[in-house]
Amino acid sequence: MQTIVVSGINLFTGGTLKVLHECISALSSFAGDKFRIIVLVHNEAQHPTYPNVQYISYPKSRCSYLYRLYYEYIGFKKLSKQLQPDAWFSMHDTTPNVIAKRRMVYCHNPFPFYKAGLRGLFLQRSIFLFSFFSKYLYQINIKKNDYVIVQQEWMRDAFKKLFSIDNLIVSIPVTKSLTNKPEPIKKRKKQDEKITFFYPVTPMIHKNFEMICEAAALLEKEGEMNFEVLLTTNGTENTYARWIYKKYHSLKTVRYIGFLNREEMDLNYQNSDCLLFPSKAETWGLPITEAKENNLAIIVSNLPYAKEAVGKYDRVKFFDPDNARQLADEMKHFMQGTIVYDETFEIEYKEPFARNWDELIHCLFA
């Protein structure tokens, strides 16, 4: 029986955690009696049970970034000598110093291509520092990988230029069930008449919560009150979340609904009318895919990641993520039924390319 180690100790919330779970699920289905899967995580209790999968917890991995660096470049090497894995699959961007017959890294962090600005130093220091140093951390050992997996075509091109590598696979981070769903979920009619805008992301500075709040403030000032904006933060998670809440908590149209589990998230998608997505940096943007599956209208940043994630869809409007006035106008047009959606196109992917997790796992391990 061959051993595959999946390291994901830095994935504990939001879309990255969902990506890890979908990877583990696909590996579990693929493994059969030929592979044993060992997954390194922050806290085993946070993860579902899968056949053929064993977890090892590293509770100190979130105590500081120094622990993370220790595990990546010292601790995991000791572990790899003990386990002697056939493959080591790092799911969080950096390439650990390990011994394995095959090595691969999954890169879903946009920070090498994001400039946090000085405000980031005060509102979310970790993001500011990571945006500055991440390309250098990425670079360590990256050429020792058999495969480097990214989520979009623009990232493949960017990685080629930045790191001078060619062994890149583009893999769309969705399950087979999503990509093959025959028709969008039909929306249930809400009892009230308010238009509901939804922004389901973890509060981080590049997610640009303030743009939505500024747009809501402009609409309220103009007397537009027949809408609500749902933000998945309670305003206490970090310095950036506290700043957002302190500055905008008086807005009557903005609701801070906190973290949602999968069932709560699905219910909010079904009961919402439009996804707002002003993020300035993503490697995919899973809520865009989820909004499409729920047949929501989408008002999204006019950036390359968004156009690739949207693909061909007839209910999307792109806007400047630094222009609150433009966002407010598009929200108003949507509420009035006068929004003019943008023309979109399917992205043409080069090989090697995986359309879902099953295809990626087969490509890596078959």
Secondary structure, 3 states (H helix, E strand, C coil): CEEEEEECCCCCCHHHHHHHHHHHHHHHHHHCCCEEEEEEECCHHHCCCCCCEEEEECHHHHCCHHHHHHHHHHHHHHHHHHHCCCEEEECCCCCCCCCCCEEEEEECCCHHHCCCHHHHHHHCHHHHHHHHHHHHHHHCCHHHCCEEEECCHHHHHHHHHHHCCCCEEEECCCCHHHHCCCCCCCCCCCCCCCEEEEECCCCCHHHCHHHHHHHHHHHHHCCCCCEEEEECCCCCCCHHHHHHHHHHCCCCCEEECCCCCHHHHHHHHHHCCEEEECCCCCCCCHHHHHHHHCCCEEEEECCHHHHHHHCCCCCEEEECCCCHHHHHHHHHHHHHCCCCCCCCCCCCCCCCEECCHHHHHHHHHC
